[in-house]
Amino acid sequence: MMKGVSDRSSEQYQRMSWDALKKSINGFVNKVNVNNLKAIVLELFGENIVRGRALLVRSLMKSQIASPTFTHVYSGLLAVVNTKMPEIGELLLKRVVSQFRRAFKRNDKGMCLTLGRFVAHLVNQQIAHEILVLQILTVLLETPTDQSVEVACAITTEVGHTLADISPEGMHGVFERLRGVLHEGQIDKRVQYTIEQLFAKRKAKFAEHPGVLPELDLVDSDEQITHELLLDDELELEERLDYFQVDEDFEQNEKKYAQLRREILGEDSDDDEDEDDSEEDSDDDDDDDLAGGTRVDTGGGTVVVDKTEQDLVNLRRTIYLTIMSSAIVDECAHKLCKLKLRDGEEIEICTMLLECCSQERTFLEFYGMLGERFCRINRRYQILFDECFAKQYTMIHRLETNKLRNISKFFAHQLHSDAMPWTLLEYVRLSEEETTSSSRIFIKILFQQLSEFMGLKVLRTRLNEEHMASSFSGLFPVDNPKNTRFAINFFTSIGLGGLTDGMREHLKNAPKLLAAMRPPPPPPRRIAPSSSSSSSSSSATGDGTSSSSTGSGSTSSSYDSGSSSGSCSTSGSGSTSNSGSTSSSGSRSRLPPKRAGRPRSRSRSPPRKPPARSASP
């Protein structure tokens, strides 16, 4: 965009360069840490921080308040800048002191503690004089309260190692005052215990709290410039430097800073000439093979197709810096919407938004509200975030627990705010075979967040909607009793057993449904007796009489399907009754032939004794 403006002294070009400078400085400050401090300092000097000194000071103070644990890193960065441009270190010190005085008057403990730590580390880096921190400690302990004593102890812990070396008498006076406060006994027991811990650290010579880490000690003490600023001095904050102003000598000032940058970084003065020579050589080169690209001949001319994806990398960097440098959601959404994206590049906003969200220590509502804003602006972002959900859930086992938690809470925010349709839950299949420990943690956090925002009753009503049953079939499976039991146990274990009422009812009625669906069994098949069996059962006995006669003997036959049985009984008159049945004629043909005469008795029970006859009278 800046290349399209030919007049470098115009207001439009200066404003665009101001915005680019602001984004660049915020990006460098947000990326700095102990390991990359040297590289960030060199990149920072590449920008015109003389023009943007107020932007640098404001970015450092804002980042220090947001992340007090990185105070020593920001102080180390400022220590290097202060050696070359002391006006930047002085401006930051003035604004820190002014803000501390306002916080002390408002009785703001948190702000006093954060800014007091910043002053302590500035003293450790010899940017501020030790008299400033001693004045702050004196003011805090003049009329001791629980809060003021806590702040004083925290500042003393940070700066104690340095004060013991450069001002032992001042350090002794501070601890004597703390001893008096401890003996007076007018403060809380907890604060008294804090003072006792501080005395123990002093006895150990602040071994756990060194003044400057070796990795951050980049400046020699002889080169450092110390600003003797007092707590009650009148301060000129130069607030006009925070805003854009048209510079009539813009080009001259840019050339002056370019010369200053070459002196600081040790660059040769012939760099511009070398660049001009290289440009002329590249213009004269007629080779069609470009590094990382290919020339395509078209009817209107030659188009260079970049295959290194450098444009994509630059776009992602721009999106990242825009997100990190924005203070509120509306500002960030407005800046991202102003980006000129080609077709298909909208997915990069969704990807970078999720990536930035996952990198945070805890989930920030800023990212959830920003994603909601984009989903409401354009329906296309709903589709893109739906694709991102499917991709993230597929690769959820690769994420750390912290990243997994942040992404889960991000999508929970989109669902409970109705920014995205609930159909994205159709990607979730809750069963023992199709889930891992990571995916179960993801589902757990997702539904716990939904329950926290919506309430269990509203969430259950939403999940029981009939037109969404197909999308929730994977979450509440009823196809297999094993999967149903697994889902019930899962939701019950995470405290959402109220969502499983439908599955419990289904599991209770499952045997009855299966019984109703099962076809009835066929009726038992009865086999009628054949003519051969009846002829064999009525065969002649040994004395030639027929067993079917009704005289002195009786015959009975019984049939049982699928079995053969036989029985022999003796009547009272001595006649024999024989009964038998067979299941088929085939089994009967394998029996041995019967012998003529009296049939053998198959019963092995002893014969009955005849009843005793009574004597005749």
C-alpha positions in Angstrom: 0.0 0.0 0.0 2.9 2.4 0.8 4.4 1.7 -2.6 1.4 3.2 -4.3 2.1 6.6 -2.7 4.8 8.4 -4.7 5.1 11.5 -2.5 7.0 10.5 0.6 6.5 13.9 2.3 2.7 13.7 2.0 0.5 13.3 5.1 -1.0 10.0 3.7 2.5 8.4 3.4 3.6 9.6 6.9 0.4 8.3 8.5 0.9 4.9 6.8 4.5 4.7 7.9 3.4 5.7 11.5 0.9 2.8 11.6 3.5 0.4 10.2 6.0 1.6 12.9 3.4 1.1 15.6 2.7 -2.4 14.6 6.3 -3.3 14.2 7.3 -2.0 17.7 4.3 -3.8 19.3 5.3 -7.0 17.6 8.9 -6.8 18.7 7.9 -6.1 22.4 5.4 -8.9 22.4 8.0 -11.4 21.1 10.9 -10.5 23.3 12.1 -13.0 25.9 15.3 -14.0 27.6 16.6 -16.2 24.7 15.9 -13.8 21.8 16.7 -10.5 23.5 19.8 -9.8 21.4 18.1 -10.5 18.1 15.0 -8.3 19.1 17.2 -5.4 20.0 18.9 -5.5 16.6 15.6 -5.6 14.8 14.2 -2.8 17.0 17.1 -0.5 16.0 16.1 -1.2 12.4 13.0 0.8 13.1 12.9 4.6 13.6 12.5 4.5 17.4 13.5 8.1 17.7 10.2 9.1 15.9 8.3 6.3 17.7 10.0 6.6 21.1 6.6 7.3 22.8 5.2 4.2 21.0 8.0 2.1 22.4 7.6 3.5 25.9 3.9 2.9 25.8 4.2 -0.6 24.5 6.8 -1.5 27.2 4.6 -0.2 30.0 1.5 -1.9 28.6 3.2 -5.2 28.2 4.8 -5.0 31.7 1.4 -4.3 33.3 -0.1 -7.2 31.4 2.8 -9.6 32.2 4.7 -8.6 35.4 6.7 -11.8 35.3 8.6 -10.5 32.3 9.5 -7.2 34.0 13.2 -8.1 34.1 13.2 -8.8 30.3 11.6 -5.5 29.4 14.1 -3.8 31.7 17.0 -5.5 29.9 15.6 -4.4 26.6 15.4 -0.8 27.8 18.9 -0.9 29.2 20.4 -1.6 25.8 18.3 1.1 24.1 19.1 3.6 26.9 22.8 3.4 26.2 22.3 4.7 22.6 19.2 6.8 23.1 18.9 7.9 26.8 15.9 10.1 26.1 13.8 7.0 25.7 14.9 5.6 29.1 14.2 9.0 30.7 10.7 9.3 29.1 9.8 5.8 30.3 11.1 6.5 33.8 9.0 9.7 34.0 5.8 8.0 33.0 6.4 5.1 35.4 6.9 7.5 38.3 3.9 9.6 37.3 1.6 6.5 37.1 2.9 5.2 40.4 2.0 8.5 42.1 -1.5 8.4 40.7 -1.9 4.7 41.8 -0.7 5.5 45.3 -3.2 8.3 45.6 -6.0 6.1 44.5 -4.9 3.3 46.9 -4.6 0.9 44.0 -2.5 -1.9 45.4 -2.2 -4.0 42.2 -0.9 -1.1 40.1 1.5 0.1 42.8 2.9 -3.4 43.1 3.4 -3.8 39.3 5.0 -0.4 38.8 7.1 -0.8 42.0 8.6 -3.9 40.5 9.3 -2.1 37.3 11.2 0.6 39.2 13.1 -2.0 41.1 14.3 -3.7 37.9 15.2 -0.3 36.4 17.4 0.3 39.4 18.9 -3.2 38.9 19.8 -2.2 35.4 21.2 1.2 36.6 18.7 3.1 34.4 17.2 4.7 37.6 19.1 5.9 40.6 18.7 4.0 43.8 17.5 7.1 45.7 14.2 6.7 43.8 13.4 3.2 45.1 14.4 4.2 48.6 12.0 7.2 48.4 9.2 4.8 47.3 9.9 2.4 50.2 10.0 5.3 52.7 6.6 6.6 51.5 5.1 3.1 51.7 6.4 2.5 55.3 5.7 6.0 56.6 2.1 5.1 57.6 2.2 1.3 57.4 -0.9 -0.6 56.4 -1.4 -4.2 55.3 -1.3 -3.3 51.6 1.5 -0.8 51.8 3.8 -3.2 53.7 3.1 -6.0 51.2 4.0 -3.7 48.3 7.2 -2.6 50.2 8.2 -6.2 50.8 7.7 -7.2 47.2 9.8 -4.2 46.0 12.5 -5.0 48.5 12.7 -8.6 47.4 13.3 -7.5 43.8 15.9 -4.8 44.5 17.4 -6.1 47.7 20.4 -7.7 46.0 21.4 -4.5 44.2 20.8 -2.2 47.2 23.0 -4.4 49.4 25.9 -3.7 47.0 25.4 0.0 46.1 23.6 1.4 49.2 23.9 -0.8 52.3 23.0 2.0 54.6 19.8 2.7 52.8 19.0 -1.1 52.9 19.7 -1.1 56.6 17.3 1.7 57.2 14.5 0.0 55.3 14.9 -3.2 57.3 15.0 -1.3 60.6 11.7 0.3 59.7 10.3 -3.1 58.8 11.5 -4.4 62.2 9.7 -1.6 64.0 6.5 -2.4 62.1 6.8 -6.0 63.0 7.3 -5.2 66.7 4.3 -2.8 66.8 2.0 -5.7 65.9 -0.7 -3.5 64.3 -0.7 -5.4 61.0 -2.2 -8.7 60.1 -0.6 -12.0 60.9 -0.2 -12.8 57.3 1.7 -9.6 56.6 3.9 -10.2 59.7 4.8 -13.6 58.2 5.7 -11.9 54.9 8.1 -9.6 56.8 9.7 -12.6 58.5 10.2 -14.3 55.1 11.9 -11.1 53.8 14.4 -11.1 56.8 15.1 -14.8 55.9 15.8 -13.8 52.3 18.1 -11.0 53.5 20.0 -13.5 55.6 20.5 -15.7 52.5 21.7 -12.6 50.6 18.8 -12.8 48.2 20.3 -15.9 46.5 17.0 -16.7 44.8 16.4 -13.1 43.6 19.6 -11.9 41.8 19.5 -8.3 40.6 20.3 -9.1 36.9 20.3 -12.5 35.2 23.5 -13.3 33.3 21.5 -13.6 30.1 20.2 -10.0 30.5 23.4 -8.4 31.5 24.2 -7.0 28.1 25.5 -3.6 29.0 28.7 -2.7 30.8 28.3 -0.5 33.9 30.6 2.1 32.4 28.4 2.5 29.3 25.1 2.7 31.2 23.4 6.1 31.7 21.6 6.5 35.0 18.8 9.1 35.3 18.7 10.8 38.7 14.9 11.3 38.9 13.2 11.9 42.3 9.7 10.9 43.3 8.5 14.5 43.9 10.0 16.1 40.8 7.9 17.9 38.2 7.7 15.6 35.2 7.1 16.4 31.5 5.4 13.3 30.1 5.4 14.5 26.4 2.0 13.0 25.8 1.8 14.7 22.4 4.3 12.1 21.1 1.7 9.4 21.5 -0.2 10.6 18.5 0.5 11.1 14.8 1.8 14.4 13.7 2.8 15.6 10.3 6.6 16.2 10.1 7.6 18.8 7.6 11.2 17.5 7.5 10.1 13.9 7.3 12.6 12.8 4.6 15.6 14.6 6.3 14.8 13.0 9.6 14.5 9.6 8.1 18.0 10.0 6.5 19.4 11.2 9.8 18.1 8.1 11.6 19.4 5.9 8.8 22.8 7.4 9.5 22.4 6.9 13.2 21.3 3.3 12.6 24.4 2.6 10.6 26.6 4.0 13.4 24.8 1.9 16.1 24.7 -1.4 14.2 28.2 -0.9 12.6 26.9 -1.0 9.0 29.1 0.2 6.2 28.2 3.5 4.5 28.4 1.8 1.1 25.4 -0.4 1.7 23.2 1.8 -0.5 25.6 1.7 -3.4 25.9 -2.1 -3.1 22.1 -2.4 -3.2 21.9 -0.1 -6.3 24.6 -2.3 -8.0 22.7 -5.5 -7.2 19.5 -4.0 -8.5 21.1 -3.1 -11.8 22.6 -6.5 -12.1 19.3 -8.1 -11.5 17.6 -5.9 -14.1 20.1 -6.9 -16.7 19.8 -10.6 -16.0 17.6 -12.2 -18.6 17.5 -15.6 -16.9 13.9 -17.0 -16.7 14.6 -19.1 -13.6 13.8 -17.1 -10.6 14.7 -18.1 -7.0 11.6 -19.5 -5.6 9.4 -18.5 -8.5 8.4 -19.2 -12.1 7.8 -16.9 -15.0 4.6 -17.5 -16.9 4.1 -16.0 -20.3 0.6 -14.6 -21.0 -0.8 -12.6 -23.7 -0.7 -9.4 -21.6 2.9 -9.9 -20.4 5.0 -12.0 -18.0 3.6 -12.9 -14.6 5.8 -14.1 -11.8 4.3 -16.9 -9.8 5.7 -17.1 -6.3 6.2 -20.7 -5.1 8.0 -19.9 -1.8 4.6 -18.9 -0.2 6.3 -15.7 1.1 3.1 -13.8 0.6 1.3 -16.3 2.8 4.0 -15.9 5.5 3.7 -12.2 5.4 -0.1 -12.3 5.6 0.1 -14.6 8.7 2.7 -12.2 10.3 0.4 -9.2 9.6 -2.6 -11.0 11.1 -0.6 -12.0 14.2 0.8 -8.5 14.8 -2.7 -7.1 14.3 -4.2 -9.4 16.9 -1.4 -8.9 19.4 -1.4 -5.1 19.1 -5.1 -4.6 19.5 -6.5 -3.6 22.8 -10.2 -4.4 22.3 -12.2 -6.7 20.1 -13.8 -4.0 17.9 -10.4 -2.5 17.1 -9.0 -5.9 16.1 -12.0 -6.9 14.0 -12.0 -3.6 12.2 -8.2 -3.9 11.4 -8.6 -7.4 10.2 -11.6 -6.6 8.0 -9.5 -3.8 6.3 -7.0 -6.3 5.1 -7.2 -6.9 1.4 -7.5 -10.7 1.2 -7.6 -12.7 -1.9 -10.1 -15.5 -2.4 -9.3 -18.5 -0.2 -7.2 -16.5 2.3 -10.0 -16.0 4.8 -9.0 -19.4 6.4 -5.7 -17.8 7.5 -7.6 -15.5 9.9 -9.4 -18.5 11.4 -6.1 -20.4 11.7 -4.1 -17.6 13.2 -6.9 -16.8 15.6 -7.0 -20.3 16.9 -3.2 -20.4 17.0 -2.9 -17.2 19.1 -5.7 -18.5 21.4 -3.9 -21.8 22.0 -0.6 -20.0 22.8 -2.1 -18.1 25.8 -1.5 -19.3 29.3 -5.2 -19.2 30.0 -8.2 -18.7 27.8 -9.0 -15.1 27.1 -12.5 -14.0 26.2 -10.9 -11.6 23.7 -10.4 -14.5 21.2 -13.9 -16.0 21.7 -15.6 -12.6 21.1 -13.4 -12.0 18.1 -14.3 -15.3 16.6 -18.0 -14.6 17.3 -17.7 -11.3 15.6 -16.4 -12.7 12.4 -19.0 -15.5 12.3 -21.7 -12.8 12.6 -20.1 -10.6 10.0 -20.0 -13.2 7.2 -21.5 -16.7 7.1 -18.4 -17.9 5.3 -16.4 -17.7 8.5 -18.9 -20.2 10.1 -18.0 -22.7 7.4 -14.3 -22.0 7.8 -14.4 -22.4 11.6 -16.4 -25.6 11.1 -13.6 -26.9 9.0 -11.1 -25.8 11.6 -13.1 -27.7 14.3 -13.0 -30.9 12.3 -9.2 -30.5 11.7 -8.4 -29.7 15.3 -10.5 -32.6 16.6 -8.8 -35.0 14.3 -5.4 -33.9 15.5 -6.3 -33.3 19.1 -3.9 -35.9 20.4 -1.0 -33.8 19.2 -1.9 -30.8 21.3 -0.7 -30.1 24.9 -3.3 -29.9 27.6 -3.1 -26.1 27.9 -3.6 -25.7 24.1 -6.4 -28.3 24.1 -8.2 -26.5 26.9 -8.0 -23.1 25.2 -9.3 -24.4 21.9 -12.2 -26.3 23.6 -13.3 -23.1 25.4 -13.0 -21.1 22.2 -15.5 -23.4 20.4 -17.7 -23.6 23.5 -18.0 -19.8 23.4 -19.1 -20.0 19.7 -21.7 -22.6 20.5 -23.3 -21.0 23.5 -23.4 -17.6 21.8 -25.0 -19.2 18.7 -22.3 -17.7 16.5 -21.8 -21.2 15.0 -24.4 -23.9 14.3 -24.5 -26.9 16.6 -24.1 -29.2 13.7 -20.4 -29.2 14.2 -20.9 -31.7 17.0 -21.6 -34.3 14.4 -17.8 -34.8 14.1 -17.7 -36.2 17.6 -18.3 -39.9 18.1 -18.4 -40.9 21.7 -17.3 -44.5 22.1 -14.4 -46.4 23.6 -13.0 -47.2 20.2 -13.3 -43.9 18.5 -12.0 -41.6 21.3 -8.6 -41.1 23.0 -7.7 -39.6 26.3 -7.1 -36.2 24.6 -10.4 -36.2 22.8 -12.3 -37.1 26.0 -10.6 -34.2 27.8 -11.6 -32.0 24.9 -15.3 -33.1 25.0 -15.3 -32.8 28.8 -14.1 -29.2 28.8 -16.4 -28.3 25.9 -19.6 -29.5 27.7 -18.6 -28.2 31.1 -18.2 -24.8 29.6 -21.5 -25.1 27.8 -23.2 -26.1 31.1 -21.5 -23.2 32.9 -22.7 -20.6 30.4 -26.2 -22.1 29.6 -27.2 -24.1 32.6 -27.9 -27.8 32.6 -31.6 -27.4 32.0 -31.2 -25.2 28.9 -28.4 -27.4 27.6 -30.4 -30.5 27.9 -33.4 -28.9 26.1 -31.0 -27.8 23.3 -29.6 -31.3 22.9 -33.0 -32.9 22.9 -34.3 -31.0 19.9 -35.7 -33.5 17.4 -34.5 -31.8 14.2 -30.9 -31.9 15.6 -31.0 -35.6 16.6 -28.9 -36.7 13.6 -26.1 -34.3 14.5 -26.0 -35.5 18.1 -26.3 -39.2 17.3 -22.5 -39.6 17.8 -22.6 -37.9 21.2 -25.6 -40.0 22.5 -25.2 -43.4 20.7 -28.1 -45.8 20.9 -26.9 -48.2 18.1 -25.0 -50.4 20.5 -25.6 -51.0 24.2 -21.8 -51.0 24.8 -21.5 -47.5 23.3 -24.6 -46.3 25.2 -23.2 -47.5 28.5 -19.9 -45.8 27.7 -21.6 -42.5 26.9 -23.7 -42.6 30.1 -20.7 -43.3 32.3 -18.7 -40.5 30.6 -21.3 -37.8 31.1 -22.0 -39.0 34.6 -18.3 -38.9 35.5 -17.9 -35.2 34.4 -21.0 -34.2 36.4 -23.5 -34.0 33.5 -25.5 -37.1 34.2 -28.7 -35.1 33.5 -28.0 -35.3 29.8 -28.2 -39.1 29.8 -31.9 -39.5 30.6 -32.8 -40.5 27.1 -30.0 -43.0 26.8 -30.9 -44.5 30.2 -34.5 -44.9 29.1 -33.4 -46.5 25.8 -31.1 -48.9 27.6 -33.9 -49.9 30.0 -36.3 -50.6 27.2 -33.8 -52.3 24.9 -34.6 -55.9 25.9 -38.4 -55.3 25.4 -37.8 -53.8 22.0 -35.5 -56.7 21.0 -38.1 -59.2 22.1 -40.9 -57.4 20.2 -38.8 -57.3 17.1 -37.8 -61.0 17.3 -40.1 -63.3 15.1 -42.2 -65.9 17.0 -40.9 -69.5 17.2 -42.5 -72.2 15.0 -45.0 -74.5 16.6 -43.8 -78.0 17.7 -44.2 -80.7 15.1 -46.1 -83.8 16.1 -45.4 -87.1 14.3 -48.4 -89.5 13.7 -47.8 -93.3 14.2 -47.2 -95.4 11.1 -49.0 -98.7 10.1 -45.8 -100.8 10.7 -45.5 -99.6 14.3 -49.1 -100.5 15.1 -48.7 -103.9 13.5 -45.6 -104.5 15.5 -47.2 -103.4 18.7 -50.2 -105.8 18.0 -48.1 -108.8 17.2 -49.1 -112.2 18.5 -48.0 -113.2 22.0 -46.6 -116.6 22.9 -50.0 -118.4 23.4 -51.4 -117.0 20.1 -53.7 -114.5 21.6 -53.8 -110.9 20.3 -52.6 -108.1 22.5 -55.4 -105.8 21.3 -58.1 -108.1 22.8 -59.9 -106.8 25.8 -60.2 -110.0 27.7 -57.5 -110.8 30.3 -54.9 -108.3 28.9 -54.8 -104.6 27.8 -52.5 -102.6 25.5 -51.7 -98.8 25.6 -49.5 -96.8 23.2 -48.0 -93.3 23.8 -46.1 -91.1 21.3 -43.5 -88.4 22.0 -42.1 -86.3 19.2 -38.5 -86.8 18.5 -38.0 -89.8 21.0 -38.9 -93.5 21.3 -40.1 -95.1 24.5 -41.3 -98.5 25.6 -43.0 -99.9 28.7 -44.2 -103.3 29.8 -46.8 -103.8 32.5 -48.5 -106.9 34.0 -52.1 -106.8 34.8 -53.8 -108.5 37.7 -54.9 -111.5 35.8 -51.4 -112.2 34.6 -51.8 -110.9 31.0 -49.0 -108.7 29.7 -49.4 -105.2 28.1 -46.8 -103.9 25.8 -46.6 -100.3 24.5 -43.9 -98.6 22.3 -43.4 -95.7 20.0 -40.7 -94.6 17.5 -39.9 -91.3 16.0 -39.4 -92.5 12.5 -39.5 -95.6 10.4 -35.8 -95.2 9.6 -34.9 -95.8 13.3 -37.3 -98.7 13.4 -35.6 -100.5 10.5 -32.3 -100.7 12.4 -33.9 -102.7 15.3 -33.3 -106.4 15.4 -36.2 -108.6 14.4 -38.5 -109.8 17.1 -38.5 -113.4 18.1 -41.7 -115.4 18.0 -43.2 -116.4 21.2 -43.4 -114.6 24.5 -41.7 -111.2 24.4 -39.0 -110.4 26.9 -39.8 -108.0 29.7 -37.7 -104.8 29.5 -38.4 -103.8 33.0 -35.7 -104.9 35.5 -37.9 -104.3 38.5 -38.7 -107.4 40.6 -42.0 -109.0 39.8 -44.9 -108.1 42.1 -46.0 -110.6 44.6 -49.6 -111.8 44.3 -51.8 -110.7 47.0 -52.3 -113.2 49.8 -55.5 -115.1 49.6 -57.7 -115.1 52.6 -58.6 -118.5 54.1 -62.1 -119.7 53.4 -64.4 -119.8 56.3 
